[in-house]
Amino acid sequence: MIIDDLPSRPHDEYQYLALIRSVIETGEIRRDRTGTGTLSVFAPPSLRFSLADGTLPLLTTKRTFLRGIVEELLWFVQGSTDSTILSDKNVKIWDGNGSKEFLRSRGLGHRREGDLGPVYGFQWRHFGAKYKDCDTDYTGQGVDQLKECIRKIRDDPTDRRIILSAWNPADMPLMALPPCHMMCQFYVHLPVNPTDRPKLSCLMYQRSADLGLGIPFNIASYALLTHMIAHVTQTDPHELIIQLGDAHVYRDHVEPLREQVQREPRPFPKLRWRREMRDIDAVVAEDIIVEGYNPHPSIQMKMSV
């Protein structure tokens, strides 16, 4: 049974702010691969965000890079592993991991700059295929997990295996960076009244969660993915649930985050679609219209690579 949100429900962003406070105040001091150092909590309570009525949980206590979120998600959906495609659109979030220097540090110096290996999009669309390079056409190779999830939501909505996984141990040595958001499971809430539309929820598990820079991106990205899949399957987006493993704050993010948690959340924006679509591969950035985003100003934080 789905219980409608009560009018008194606190703003969903408070969960994120409370988690930051908890990690700063109680987190374990840990070393990390970047050398920056973190404060860390393992397996904190899950975060739940309503997606009802077109709600997009794009955090408001600082400005989040919406265009980057949209372009990266579409890049995943296309199965692309070439970071220069994003960089050419002035979305630089993968540049550090795609640099020649970083690839050499991972033993992947034979790759051209920007070739990240079989990361997220490759696993979503070609799981099990043999990876050659980012310029190869993999059409028809491997398991298209994304298309299979969409098929099950449409044709077998009570299936308990509507799962999209980026975690492939066999391919890990070939990746510039192993996946942080590892997998998600979709759940179709069937309506009591047969004239109503089913509702779609998503549960995402993230093994490593950078609360300052990464998680605002990841929340919005998986919310947008759920909205996108709901749109093409003619279901209604319902809820995004995120379970974190290692939830951490980098030591050089503590002071900027102390500033952020003092801010009051503002209403989340709404998402609408430019046109009707039934094929997820047909979605382009211009189809995604976000209205009413009025965040607090940006807060600068350095990305640890």
C-alpha positions as CSV (number, residue, x, y, z in Angstrom):
1,M,0.0,0.0,0.0
2,I,1.2,3.5,-0.8
3,I,0.6,6.1,1.8
4,D,0.4,9.6,0.4
5,D,2.8,12.2,1.8
6,L,1.4,14.1,4.7
7,P,1.3,17.9,4.5
8,S,3.6,18.1,7.5
9,R,6.3,16.0,6.0
10,P,9.7,17.8,6.5
11,H,11.6,18.9,3.5
12,D,13.5,15.8,2.1
13,E,16.8,17.8,2.0
14,Y,17.0,17.8,5.8
15,Q,18.0,14.1,5.7
16,Y,21.1,15.0,3.7
17,L,22.0,17.9,5.9
18,A,21.5,15.8,9.1
19,L,23.8,13.1,7.6
20,I,26.5,15.7,6.9
21,R,26.3,16.9,10.6
22,S,26.4,13.3,11.8
23,V,29.5,12.5,9.8
24,I,31.4,15.7,10.8
25,E,30.5,15.2,14.5
26,T,30.9,11.4,14.8
27,G,32.8,10.2,11.7
28,E,35.8,7.9,12.0
29,I,39.1,9.5,10.7
30,R,40.3,7.5,7.8
31,R,42.9,7.5,5.1
32,D,41.7,7.2,1.5
33,R,43.2,6.6,-2.0
34,T,43.3,10.3,-2.8
35,G,45.6,11.2,0.2
36,T,43.1,13.9,1.3
37,G,41.7,12.0,4.3
38,T,38.1,11.7,5.3
39,L,35.6,11.5,8.2
40,S,33.5,8.4,7.6
41,V,30.4,6.6,8.8
42,F,29.4,3.2,7.5
43,A,25.9,2.3,6.4
44,P,23.9,5.4,7.7
45,P,20.1,5.4,7.6
46,S,18.8,5.4,4.0
47,L,17.8,8.6,2.3
48,R,14.3,8.8,0.9
49,F,13.1,11.4,-1.7
50,S,9.6,11.8,-3.0
51,L,9.4,12.0,-6.8
52,A,5.6,12.6,-6.9
53,D,4.1,15.3,-9.0
54,G,7.2,15.8,-11.1
55,T,9.4,16.6,-8.1
56,L,13.2,16.5,-8.9
57,P,15.3,16.4,-5.7
58,L,17.9,18.8,-6.9
59,L,19.5,20.1,-3.6
60,T,18.8,23.7,-2.9
61,T,21.2,24.5,0.0
62,K,23.9,25.1,-2.7
63,R,23.6,25.3,-6.5
64,T,24.0,21.9,-8.1
65,F,25.3,21.6,-11.7
66,L,22.0,20.5,-13.4
67,R,23.4,20.6,-17.0
68,G,26.2,18.3,-15.9
69,I,23.8,15.9,-14.3
70,V,21.7,15.7,-17.4
71,E,24.6,15.3,-19.8
72,E,26.3,12.7,-17.7
73,L,23.2,10.6,-17.3
74,L,22.5,10.7,-21.0
75,W,26.1,9.7,-21.6
76,F,25.6,6.7,-19.3
77,V,22.4,5.8,-21.1
78,Q,24.2,5.9,-24.4
79,G,26.7,3.4,-23.1
80,S,29.6,5.8,-23.7
81,T,32.9,5.6,-21.9
82,D,34.7,8.5,-23.5
83,S,35.1,11.4,-21.1
84,T,36.1,13.8,-23.9
85,I,32.4,13.7,-25.1
86,L,31.4,15.4,-21.9
87,S,34.5,17.6,-21.7
88,D,33.6,19.0,-25.2
89,K,30.3,20.0,-23.8
90,N,32.1,21.8,-21.0
91,V,31.2,19.1,-18.5
92,K,34.6,18.4,-16.9
93,I,33.6,16.1,-14.1
94,W,35.5,13.1,-15.6
95,D,38.5,15.0,-16.8
96,G,40.7,14.1,-13.9
97,N,40.0,10.3,-14.1
98,G,40.4,10.4,-17.9
99,S,43.8,12.2,-18.0
100,K,46.8,10.4,-19.3
101,E,48.5,10.8,-16.0
102,F,45.7,9.2,-14.1
103,L,45.3,6.4,-16.6
104,R,49.0,5.6,-16.3
105,S,48.6,5.5,-12.5
106,R,46.0,2.8,-13.0
107,G,48.2,0.8,-15.4
108,L,46.1,2.0,-18.3
109,G,48.6,4.2,-20.0
110,H,48.1,2.5,-23.3
111,R,44.6,4.1,-23.6
112,R,44.0,7.4,-25.3
113,E,43.1,10.3,-23.1
114,G,39.5,10.1,-22.1
115,D,39.1,6.4,-22.5
116,L,37.8,5.4,-19.1
117,G,37.3,1.7,-19.8
118,P,34.1,-0.3,-19.1
119,V,32.6,2.1,-16.6
120,Y,28.9,2.7,-15.9
121,G,27.4,3.1,-19.3
122,F,29.2,0.1,-20.7
123,Q,28.0,-2.1,-17.9
124,W,24.4,-0.8,-18.2
125,R,24.2,-1.5,-21.9
126,H,26.8,-4.2,-22.7
127,F,27.4,-6.1,-19.5
128,G,29.7,-9.1,-20.2
129,A,31.0,-7.9,-23.6
130,K,34.7,-7.8,-24.1
131,Y,36.0,-4.2,-23.8
132,K,38.4,-3.0,-26.4
133,D,38.4,0.8,-26.3
134,C,35.9,3.7,-26.1
135,D,35.7,4.1,-29.9
136,T,34.5,0.5,-30.6
137,D,30.8,0.0,-31.6
138,Y,29.4,-2.6,-29.2
139,T,25.9,-2.8,-30.7
140,G,24.3,-6.1,-29.9
141,Q,27.2,-7.2,-27.6
142,G,26.7,-8.2,-24.0
143,V,23.5,-7.8,-21.9
144,D,21.5,-4.6,-22.2
145,Q,20.5,-4.3,-18.6
146,L,18.7,-1.0,-19.0
147,K,16.5,-2.2,-21.8
148,E,15.8,-5.4,-19.8
149,C,14.7,-3.3,-16.8
150,I,12.3,-1.3,-19.0
151,R,10.9,-4.5,-20.5
152,K,10.2,-6.0,-17.1
153,I,8.6,-2.8,-15.8
154,R,6.3,-2.9,-18.8
155,D,5.6,-6.6,-19.1
156,D,6.5,-8.2,-15.7
157,P,6.1,-5.5,-13.1
158,T,6.1,-7.8,-10.0
159,D,9.5,-9.3,-11.0
160,R,12.0,-9.0,-8.1
161,R,14.9,-8.9,-10.4
162,I,14.5,-5.5,-12.0
163,I,18.1,-4.6,-11.3
164,L,20.7,-2.4,-13.0
165,S,24.3,-3.2,-12.0
166,A,27.5,-1.4,-12.8
167,W,29.6,-3.7,-10.5
168,N,31.5,-6.3,-12.7
169,P,34.5,-7.7,-10.8
170,A,35.9,-9.2,-14.0
171,D,36.1,-5.7,-15.6
172,M,37.4,-3.8,-12.6
173,P,41.1,-3.8,-13.6
174,L,40.1,-2.2,-16.9
175,M,38.2,0.7,-15.4
176,A,39.7,4.1,-14.7
177,L,37.5,4.2,-11.6
178,P,35.4,1.4,-10.1
179,P,31.7,2.3,-9.8
180,C,30.7,4.2,-6.6
181,H,27.0,3.9,-7.3
182,M,27.0,0.2,-7.9
183,M,23.5,-0.9,-8.5
184,C,19.8,0.0,-8.3
185,Q,16.6,-2.0,-8.1
186,F,13.2,-0.8,-9.5
187,Y,9.9,-1.6,-7.9
188,V,6.5,-1.1,-9.5
189,H,3.7,-0.3,-7.1
190,L,0.5,-1.7,-8.7
191,P,-2.6,0.4,-8.4
192,V,-5.7,-0.7,-6.4
193,N,-7.9,1.0,-8.9
194,P,-7.2,-0.5,-12.4
195,T,-7.8,2.8,-14.0
196,D,-4.9,4.4,-12.2
197,R,-1.3,4.2,-13.4
198,P,1.4,2.1,-11.6
199,K,4.0,4.0,-9.7
200,L,7.8,3.5,-10.0
201,S,10.3,3.6,-7.2
202,C,14.1,3.1,-7.3
203,L,16.5,1.8,-4.6
204,M,20.1,2.7,-5.2
205,Y,23.1,1.3,-3.3
206,Q,26.3,3.4,-3.3
207,R,29.5,1.8,-1.8
208,S,31.5,5.1,-1.6
209,A,29.7,8.4,-1.1
210,D,31.4,11.8,-1.2
211,L,28.8,13.8,0.7
212,G,30.1,17.2,-0.4
213,L,30.4,16.9,-4.1
214,G,29.3,13.4,-5.2
215,I,26.0,12.8,-3.4
216,P,24.1,15.9,-4.6
217,F,24.9,14.7,-8.1
218,N,24.0,11.1,-7.4
219,I,20.6,12.0,-5.8
220,A,19.6,14.1,-8.8
221,S,20.9,11.7,-11.3
222,Y,19.1,8.6,-10.1
223,A,15.9,10.7,-9.5
224,L,16.2,11.8,-13.1
225,L,16.8,8.2,-14.3
226,T,13.7,7.1,-12.4
227,H,11.7,9.9,-14.0
228,M,13.1,9.0,-17.4
229,I,12.2,5.3,-17.1
230,A,8.8,6.1,-15.7
231,H,8.1,8.4,-18.6
232,V,9.0,5.7,-21.3
233,T,7.1,3.0,-19.4
234,Q,4.0,5.1,-18.7
235,T,4.3,4.8,-14.9
236,D,4.3,7.6,-12.3
237,P,7.6,8.3,-10.5
238,H,7.1,7.7,-6.8
239,E,10.2,7.5,-4.6
240,L,14.0,7.3,-4.7
241,I,15.7,5.5,-1.8
242,I,19.5,5.7,-1.4
243,Q,21.5,3.4,0.8
244,L,25.1,4.4,1.4
245,G,28.0,2.2,2.4
246,D,31.1,4.4,3.2
247,A,29.5,7.9,3.7
248,H,32.3,10.3,4.0
249,V,33.3,14.0,4.2
250,Y,36.7,14.9,2.8
251,R,38.7,16.8,5.4
252,D,39.0,19.9,3.2
253,H,35.2,19.9,2.7
254,V,34.4,20.2,6.5
255,E,34.3,24.0,6.7
256,P,32.3,24.6,3.4
257,L,29.8,22.0,4.6
258,R,29.5,23.6,8.0
259,E,28.3,26.7,6.0
260,Q,25.9,24.7,3.9
261,V,24.2,22.9,6.8
262,Q,23.2,26.3,8.2
263,R,21.1,27.1,5.2
264,E,17.3,26.5,5.0
265,P,16.2,24.2,2.1
266,R,13.9,25.7,-0.5
267,P,11.3,23.9,-2.6
268,F,12.6,21.3,-5.0
269,P,12.1,22.1,-8.7
270,K,9.6,20.3,-11.0
271,L,10.4,18.2,-14.1
272,R,8.4,18.1,-17.2
273,W,8.9,16.6,-20.6
274,R,9.1,18.5,-23.9
275,R,7.4,15.6,-25.8
276,E,6.1,12.1,-25.3
277,M,8.6,9.2,-25.8
278,R,8.5,5.5,-25.4
279,D,12.2,4.8,-26.3
280,I,14.8,5.8,-23.7
281,D,17.4,6.0,-26.5
282,A,15.4,8.8,-28.0
283,V,15.8,11.1,-25.0
284,V,18.0,14.2,-25.6
285,A,18.9,17.0,-23.2
286,E,16.4,19.4,-24.7
287,D,13.5,17.0,-23.7
288,I,14.2,17.5,-20.0
289,I,12.7,20.8,-18.7
290,V,13.3,21.7,-15.0
291,E,11.3,24.5,-13.6
292,G,11.4,26.5,-10.4
293,Y,15.0,25.8,-9.3
294,N,16.0,28.6,-6.9
295,P,19.0,27.4,-4.9
296,H,21.3,29.1,-2.4
297,P,24.6,30.2,-4.0
298,S,27.3,27.8,-4.9
299,I,29.9,26.7,-2.3
300,Q,33.3,25.9,-3.7
301,M,34.8,22.5,-2.8
302,K,37.8,20.8,-4.4
303,M,37.4,17.4,-6.0
304,S,39.8,14.7,-4.8
305,V,41.0,12.5,-7.6
